[in-house]
Amino acid sequence: MINELDMPTVLFLQKTSYIAGALTLGYLRLTSEESRGVGLLAASFIVLAGGSTLAGHAEIHPALYGPLSLINIVLAVLGYCLLGFAFIVISNPDRKINTWLVLIPAAATLAIGLITAFHLNNTYRATTFTFLGCLTMAGTAAVVFLDSYIEPLPIRKLVAAILASASLLALIMGLEFAFNTFPLLDVATGFFLMIISKFVLAIAIVIFISERQHIKIKRLADRDALTGLYNRRFFNTNVPKQAQEGDAVLYLDIDHFKQLNDRWGHAAGDEVLATMAQAVQSILPSSALFARQGGEEFIVFLPTNAGNALLHAERIRKTVAELRYPTIASEIAVTTSIGIAKATHEGSELSHLCREADRALYLAKAAGRNRVCDATQDVFPAKNQNLARSS
């Protein structure tokens, strides 16, 4: 059936697929917050559809063949450059890129066409179009794949594979056009497969953006918005309900936090929470799970392989006491009290450890604050520290 398609039919199908893809991507651009680059991709499909339309008119209007074929190849170059830039931006929305650079290859193609009239030769024009598609698809496939180290979305490999396949298809067609022989793909079949690849690519991009949104929503559900730490729900879901011997739970509470809020304001309190959270996170081992319980309370799970829980707790206490907050007031100092509970046997209930750590935290508060207590005894009594002026 494919071999029976003539070129006007193939060009019509190509134009139709580009328009359908552009409409799909345009809707995604309007309805998605994670859509940087999608508008560029939709624009590339529209430009390529325009080029395909002109190519069809050039075939049936010989008197206009020269200018229409030149505009066709210029639009093809512009469309593929837009497509490449779009994928670079979609792959990493934080990437800085000057979109106006896409006009340079198109302008160069126009100038070369006006000087050499290469566009009047079907072989030259088709070879230019297909080799440009090959290079664009190969480059964007590499970018999408390499960005998986930054953002490991499962769909990335599929998008990269589609782009790589389209690049290989364009390479085969380019070589066949260059040597004017078609042992693998006739022209109609090649263009038909390119149509299919673009359509599949548009669908894959929709899935790509949907996956990114899903991960963002999941992050919002798992993370505390102010501090960036995991929240209590994530902690309770991901920490083993049955602890191993040597596992420990730490409860942290910022001392006199209400007075700090009353004196300096809630914005100051938020800065203290965020700064303290990041400072503590930076000194914990990678195997620890640090979460915000709520308010000024935090919780840490330390597995056995994380090392001595008491030493970690004292390090946290000292780190917090040494922090300063110059945007609030240079003289302010904040301290924290910490309670520890350690699993003394295999299969200790997490809920029991949390209760014991909470009890130890209460003991630390009652004993004067700015200290570490375990569930059975006071450890590391408070030194003479500069406490918050609000205490």
Helices and strands as residue ranges (DSSP letters): G 2-4, H 7-31, H 38-60, G 62-64, H 65-91, G 99-102, H 103-116, G 118-120, H 122-146, G 147-149, H 155-179, H 187-222, E 230-231, H 232-238, E 242-243, E 248-254, H 257-264, H 266-283, E 289-294, E 297-302, G 304-306, H 309-322, E 336-342, E 348-349, H 350-366, E 372-374, E 378-379
